[in-house]
Each structure stands twice: as structure tokens, then as C-alpha cells.
């Protein structure tokens, strides 16, 4: 497999001083890359390859040393440069990336550059198809409650390059620990060696970027290639097989969702045979969130913050730490209860971008009379698991919408004697109007699309805010993620 994002691990941005550098993409990560370069090299010529929609913001910077390229990107364009800092959304499996790499262009990323300059930082890196933001934020919350100074950054909403100079002379002091969320895009070649790598779960996703399931799993697992300790979900065979290597390059293994580790049993979270935390005290709905709590606690245990030589004392400290889960504020757009309006409850789960996430959302609501809104950008994922689930556990109604709405509806129509109403609506506005008509008083309207938002919205957060607005709630009041940054 071609791996080309290999910046000099000792140099970081210093290795770019005499190179012709381009930034490819001008979203959040691209803007952070340009800002970092300007802090180090105020007058260095830098090329920016971007879409016309992004170019307006770039021109507004009035940067005389920034060359903005809006032409279609091909290998000849990329081959003009020694190094290209690539935005995460650009796939290395698709043209023109492979052709340019074979021509000698060196690709890197904001994440790789940060790790190159923070090789000695104490890092807990978290990835997973579902729950990685919640696990990351929960780890940061619990460690802060323990009295440590923690940085929470990465894919959760704060690019690492925005914190590149932390720990440098004259800058903010290095935190005790960094908790970094990594998407599969970022994990592929991030180049880091974290103290702890957490792989929460792996389900089929982002095949438009990774092209194959094998690539997707491999790219996720790359987070652990050089980690000292690896935390895996024992409930998934891909991860339990990976974790069977107890030591060596892949690091010492810790597993949750296993009887001798952190796991859910009956009405509580256990560590081994000891009951540590009742589920009723967790302010996070659904069994999947209880598993997220297990992942966070396993990660903290693996970090070695407590004295592992005294097992009794460590167990007591972990039990005390677990109590702080009750004070954790759930993240927005993740099974977020907006409230009741017109006799109906509204739940915003816009972060749901796979059919498995939509299943978990329905499962978390139990026997409520629920109308679920599903559909969005079509990545070709298999909806049969969702079809099988709603056939056995029917909601009140399903409203399909978005670009892949017709394909989902077609799959659902194959259910014999379906016990739910099925309606198609092309837009979120129309879907919500239909949902109101289908949902009885006391029922719930759930936005859990199981698909990305790119067909109608910039991202899942914009989709969630629009859902809140259409439902009659203040979108600005539901969007903050507490704890991002250093505290």
C-alpha cells in the first residue's frame, strides 16, 4: 500500500523552510495550516490549491505571498511542488494523488506536522467509526476532574496546528496530556507514536474515500502502529484479532467489552468482577454510550496515570474517577434531546452517518412512538442491517430523505408486512413536515440520518442546527462542545 505522508519526524515545519510548499484545500484544516506557516514564515511564498467557493475567503486575507490556484487539480499542478499539505477530505486513493506521489511529490498533513513537532508529548489518540468524539471528550473531562491539565483537540473541532506552538518558549505551557481525536482520514498517515491509541469500533464507512473496506480498516488501525499501549473493543472480531498481539511494535493491549476488563453487565459498568458505576448515573442515552464510557475508562487505565503496581489502590482510584461520568455534558448532535414542542419530543442525532448509528439511535429510545428521519449523501453503504433491525423492531414511522433516500426506501419496501409507515420527502424541511403529521402526541421525532450531510448541508452540525430551527428551537443554543482546547 502506498504511504507518502512522511515528513521528517524531527523537523516538522522547519523541514519546509527551503521547500516549495502548497496547501491543498482551504477548509478548517487548510486555514490552520496556512496560519501555522505564516507564524513561522511570514513572507514565504505559499501556493493554495482550492475550490472557487474557498478562494473568496483566501483572497480576503490580502496575503501578498499567497498564490491562489483555482484551476482543476491534476498531477502536473501538484508536481510543481516539493511538499503538499493535504486537507483530510482529499483521498490518497484517487487521482491525481497517486500519480503525483509517484512523480516525487511529498504529501503531508496538519496532523503529521503537529506530531513531528510534539514527538515527546503525552498523547491519548482516539479513533473509531462511532463514538470517537464522545470518548475523547469524556477522557478529557475525567482527567480534568482528576486535577490534570488537558488539551482536547483534533477532529473534534480544533485543528492540531492551531496549538502547534504550545510548549514552545514564550508560549502556553505544555499540558499534562493531549487527548486527540483522529478521523480515519487523519489516522492513515499521521506519523505519531501516542502513549495510548484507542480504537473504539470499526464499521463500514467512508468507502468513497477509502475505496475498500480493507483500506478503511487498515487506515483506522494505523493509529496503533507505533503506540505504546493499544485499547481495543473486544466485541469486534477485527479489533480483537488485532489486539491478540500483546506487545511489540503494536504495543501492550487493553480491551474493553470483555469480562476481565471494563464492560457493561445488567444495569451497571463493571471492571472485571466489580460493579463500578450504575448506568442510571450516566447522562448519556443508549447502550452504545455505556460502551463509550468503558472505552474512556480503559484508555485512562492504559495511560498509567494511577500506580498499576498496587492493584487495590488503583481499583479504588478508578472507581472514584468513574463517578465523574455523571457530570459529563453530552456533546451536541449526538442523541441530543432538544425538548418538547407541540406535544412531540425532538432528538437531534445529526452526527449519525452510518446505518449502524441510526440503529443505535432507535435502540436507545426503546419503546417510544418514534418517527425517524434517515438519508443524506449516498456513499453506497449497505442498508440491509438497518432494514433487518426495523423489520424486527419497528418504529412508528420512517421518513426517507436526501440523495440516498430513494435507495433506502426501496430497501425498506422489501420488508413483508412492515409494521411502520414509510414516506419519502426530498428535503429536510419536507421530511420534518411529514414527520409531524405521522407522530402522535407524546411521541418522538428523531433525526438520525445514517448518512453524511453533503448533499444538502456543509456538515452534520449545520444539518443539526437546521433541524433544531425547523423544530422550533434556538440552533445557537445547542451547538457548543464544552472542553475543546487546553484547560
N, C-alpha and C positions, 0 to 999 in steps of 0.2 A: 504494500500500500504506500503510495507516495506521500511523504511527510516533508513539507517545505517550510513550515513556520519555525525556524530555528535561529533566533537571534543569539548573538554572543551572550552566553549566560552571565558573563562577568561585566558586560558593558552597558546593556540597556540603551538608553537614549544616547549615551556617549559614543556608541558604535555607529551612530547615524551622522556624526558631525561632518564627515567628508564624503557622504553618500548622496546620490540624487534620490530624493525621497518623494513618494506620492502617498496621499491618503485616499483610499478608495471607499467612498460612501460618506455622507455627511449627516448621519443621524446622531443620536446621543453619543455613541462611542467615537464617531468620526470627529465630532466637535471637541470631545475631551482630548483626542489625540492631537488636534491642531493646537489647542490651548497649552498642552504639555510641551509641545515643540517650541511654541513661542516663549514660554517661560525660560527655556534653556537656550534657544537660538532665536532671538528676536528678529534678526534680519536674514535668516537663512531662506533661500528660495525653496518653496514647497509647492508641489502641484496637488490640486484637489480634483479628483475624478468623481463627478456627481451627476445626479439627475437634474433636469431643468427645474423641477419643483424645489430642489435643495439649493440650487445655485443662487436664488434670490437672497437667502439668508447669508450665504458666503460673500456675495457682493456687498452686503450691508456692513461687513466688517471693515471695509476700506483698507485692506491689508495690502500694501504695495509689493510685498514679497510673496504673495499668494497667487499662483497661476491657476485659474479655474478652467477645467476642461469639461465641456458638456457634450462632447462628441460621443457616439456609440463606442463602447469599450470593446476592444479586440486585443489579441496578443501583441500586435505591433505597437499599440498605445502603451500597454503595460511594459513592453520591452525597452522603453526609453529610460526606465528607472532601475536603480540598483536594489532598492528596497521599497516594497509597497506595504503600508499599514492598512490591513483589510478590516472592514466592518464585519461583525459576526454574521450578518444575514447573507453574506456572499458565499456561495458554496464552492469549496475547493474541488468538488467532483464534476463541476460543469464548466464548459468553455466560457471565457478564454483562460481560466486559471491554470489548468494542466499544461496547456500549450506554453504559456508564459513561464511557468515554473521550469519546464524542460529547456526553455531558452536561457535559463540562468537567473531569472528574476527571483529575489528572495522575498518571501511573504512573511509578515509577522502581524501581531495584533496588539491592541492595548493591554490585554491580559498578559500576554507573553512579555511585553516590555516591563510591566509592573513587577512580575515575578523575577525578572532578570535583575532589577534594582533592589529587590527585597528578599534576596535569597535566604537570609537568616531570620526572617520574620516568622513568628509562631502562627501557623495558619491552620484553621479547620475549613476545608473546602467541601462544599456540598453540591451534589447534582442529583438528578432523578427526573423521570418523566412527570411525576406528580408530587406536590408537596415540598419541593425544594426551598421555596421562599418561606413557607411556614416553618420548616425545620431550621433554616438559617436564622430567622428572626427569633425563634424560640431559644436556640442555643445562645444567641447574644443576650437575650433577656435574662436567662438563668445565670449566665456568667456574671452579668452586671449585678444581679441580686446577690451574688456571692462576693461582691466587692471589687471585681476586676474592671479594668478599663478596656473596653472592647470596641473594635471597628467592625461595622456591618456594611458590606459593600458588594459590588459586582452586579450580576444580572438582576438583583432585587430592585435596582433603581439608581444606583450611584456608581458610575464607571470608576474602575480602579485608578485610572490615570488622573482623575480629579484629586486623588490622595497620594499621588506619586511622590511628593516631596516630604510627606510625613516622616519624621525621624531624622531628617537632614539638619545640619547646623542652622540655627536661626528659625527653624520651622516647628510645627507642633510635634510633641514628643511621641515616640512610637507607643502604640497601645500594648497592653499585656498580650492580647490575642487578636488576630484578624479572623473574622467569620466571613467567608466569601462564597457567594452563590455563583455557580457556573452553569450556563446552559450547555446543551450538547454541542452547540456551535463553538463555544469558548473552550470546552474541555478537550476537544480533539487534539490541539497542539499548544496548550497553554504553557508548557515547559516548566511547570512548577514542581516542587517536592514538598508538599504540605506535611505537617506533622500528622494530621488526620484527614483522610478522604472518606466522605460519606456518599454512598450510592443508595439512595432511598428506594428506588424501584426502577424498572425498565419495562415500558410498554411501547408498542409501535407508534411512532410519531415522526413528524418532520421528514417523511420519505422524499418529499420534493427537494430537500436539501441534501440528505444523506444518500439518497437513491435506493439503498437496500437496507433491510432490517439488520443484516450482518454489519454493515458500516455503522449504523446507528448504535448498536450495542458496543461495538469496538470503540467508537468515539466517546461514548459515556464512560466506559471502563478506563479510558486513558487517564482519567483524573487520578487513578490509584497506582499508575505505573511506577512512580518513584516515592509514593507516600510511605511514611514510617509505620503508620497504623491505618488499617482499612476497616470501615464499618459497612456491612452489607445487610441486606434484607434476606434473611434465611428462608422466607416464604416463596422466593422466586428461584427457580432452578438455575437460571443463567447466573444469578449472583451467588447462590450457594455453591455452585461448581467453581466459580471464580475464587470464592473465599476458601476453598479447600486447601489452597496453598497457605500454610500458616505463617511462613516467614520467607525471607529472601527479598528480592527486588520489590515484590508487591507489598511487603510489609506484614506486620502482625495483624491477624484477623480478629475482628469483633463482629458478632452477629446479633441482630435483634429479631424479634418474631421467632424465637426459639426458647424452649422451656428452661434452658440453663442461663438465659440472658434476659434482657428486657422484653416482655411480651404482655399481651392482653389475655386475661383469663376471667371469665364470668363478668363481674362488674367492676374490675379494677385492673391497674397496671402492676405487674409483678416484676421483680428482679430475681430470677431463679425461683426459689420457693417462697419468697417473702412478698407479701402484699405491701406495695409502696404508696399507691395513690388511687383513691376511688375515682371511677370515671365521672361520677356526678360533680366532682370538683373541677373538671376541665371545661374551660369556656370555649371549647371548640367542638362543633357538632360532628357526629359521624364516627364510625369505627376507624375509617382511614386516618382521621386526625389523632385518634388514640395511638395508632401505629406511628404517626409523625412524632408524637411525644416520646415514644420508645426510641426512635431514631436519634432524637436530640439528646436524650439522656445517655444513650450508648456512646454517642460522639464525645460527650463531656467525660465519661468514664475513660474512654480510649485516650483522651488528651493527657491523662496522667496528672491532672490538677490535684487530685487527692492522693495521699500516700497509699499506694497499692500493696505495700508490704504488710500493712495492718488491715486485714480484710474486714474485721468487725467495725473498726473506726470508719473505714471507707464506706461501708454499707450505711452507717448512721448518717454520714455526711451526704451521701446520695439521697437518702430518704428525706433529709431536711431540704436539700436542693429541690427535690421534686415538688414540694409543697408550693413553690413559687410559680408553678404552671398555672395555678388558679388566678394569678394576677396578670397573665399574659393577655394582651388585647389582640383579638383575631385580625388578620390582615384584610384589607378591603378586596372586594370582588371574589372572595373565596367563601362560598356559602354564607354570605353576609346578609343577615336579616335586616331589611330596610325598615320594616314596620308594617302596620296595617293601614289600608286606605280603602274606603268604600266596602268594608266588611271582608276584605281579602288581604292575606299576608303576601308580601313580596320578598323574594330571596334572590340576591344577586350573586351568581356564581360564574361571572363572565370569564374568569381565568380558565374555565373548563375548555380545553382544546382537543380532547380525545374522547371517543365514545366511552372509554373506561371511566373517565372523570364524570361524565353525565350519569353513568350507572351509580357511582358512589354518592353523587348528589341526591338521586332518588332514594337510595338506600338510607341515607341519613334522615330523610323526612318521614320514614316509617309509613304508617297507615293514613297519613293526611290525604285529603282530597286535593291532589296536585295536578296542575297543568304545567307541563314542561315545554320550554321553547328550545328547539335544537336546530343546528345548522349554521353554516357560515362558509368560509373559504374551503374549497374542495382540494384536499391533499391526497385523495384516493385511499383513505384509510378504510379498513373493514368495519362495517357497522353491524355485522351479524351478532357479536356479543351483546350489543345493546338491544337488538331485536329479540334475542333469546331471553334477556332479562325482563323486558316489558311484557313479553308474552306470559311469563310466569308470575310477574309482579306488576300488574297493570296500574298505571297512574290514572287519574280522572280523564286526562286528555293529553295529546301530543300535538304541538304546532310546529311544523317544519318551515324553515325559512332560509334565506341566503342561497349562495351559489350551489351548494350541495343538497339543499332542501329537497328537490325532486328525487335525487338518488336515495336519500334516506326514506322518503315517503314510499318509494317503490319497494324498498326492502321491507318496510313495515306492513305494506299491503299483502305480503305473502303469508302473514300470520292468519291461520284459520280461526274464525270465531273470536277475533280480537275483542277484548273487554275494555277498550278505551276508545274515545273519539279521536279521529285523526283529521287534521285540517292543515292545508298548505297556505302560507302567506309569504309574499315575496320580500317584504321589508320588515324591520323590527317594529316600526310604527303599526303596520297592519297586523303583525303577529300578536302584539300586545292587545290590540282591539279585539281580536278573535278570542284571545285567552280570557279576557274579562267576561265575554259572553258565555264561555264554557265553564267557568269556575264558580261553584256555589259559594254562598256566604259561609265564612269560616274556613274556606279553602285556601290554597297557596298557589301563587304563580311563581314558577322557578325558571330563571334564565340560567341554563347550563348547556351551552351550545354544543359542546363536544367537538368544536371546530374553531380555527382561528377566525379573526375578525376582518381580515384584509380585503374581503370582497366589499365591505360597506364602511369600515372604520379604520383609523390609523393603527389601533392596537386594542387589546382586550379592555384596558382601562377606559378608553373613550367609549367603547360599547357599553361597559357597565354604568358609566355616568349617564349615558343617554337613556338606558333602561330606567335608571333612578328618576331622571327628569320626567320621562313619559309616565312613570307610575305616580308622580306627584310628590317626589322628594327632592331635596336640595342636593344636586350632584357634587357640589364642592364640599359638603359636609361628610361625604362617605369615602373620600379618596386618599386620605393621608396614611402612610405607613410609618408608624412610630419606630424610632430607634435607628434609622439609617444614619450612617456617619459614625463619628467617634464619641463615645460617652462612657 
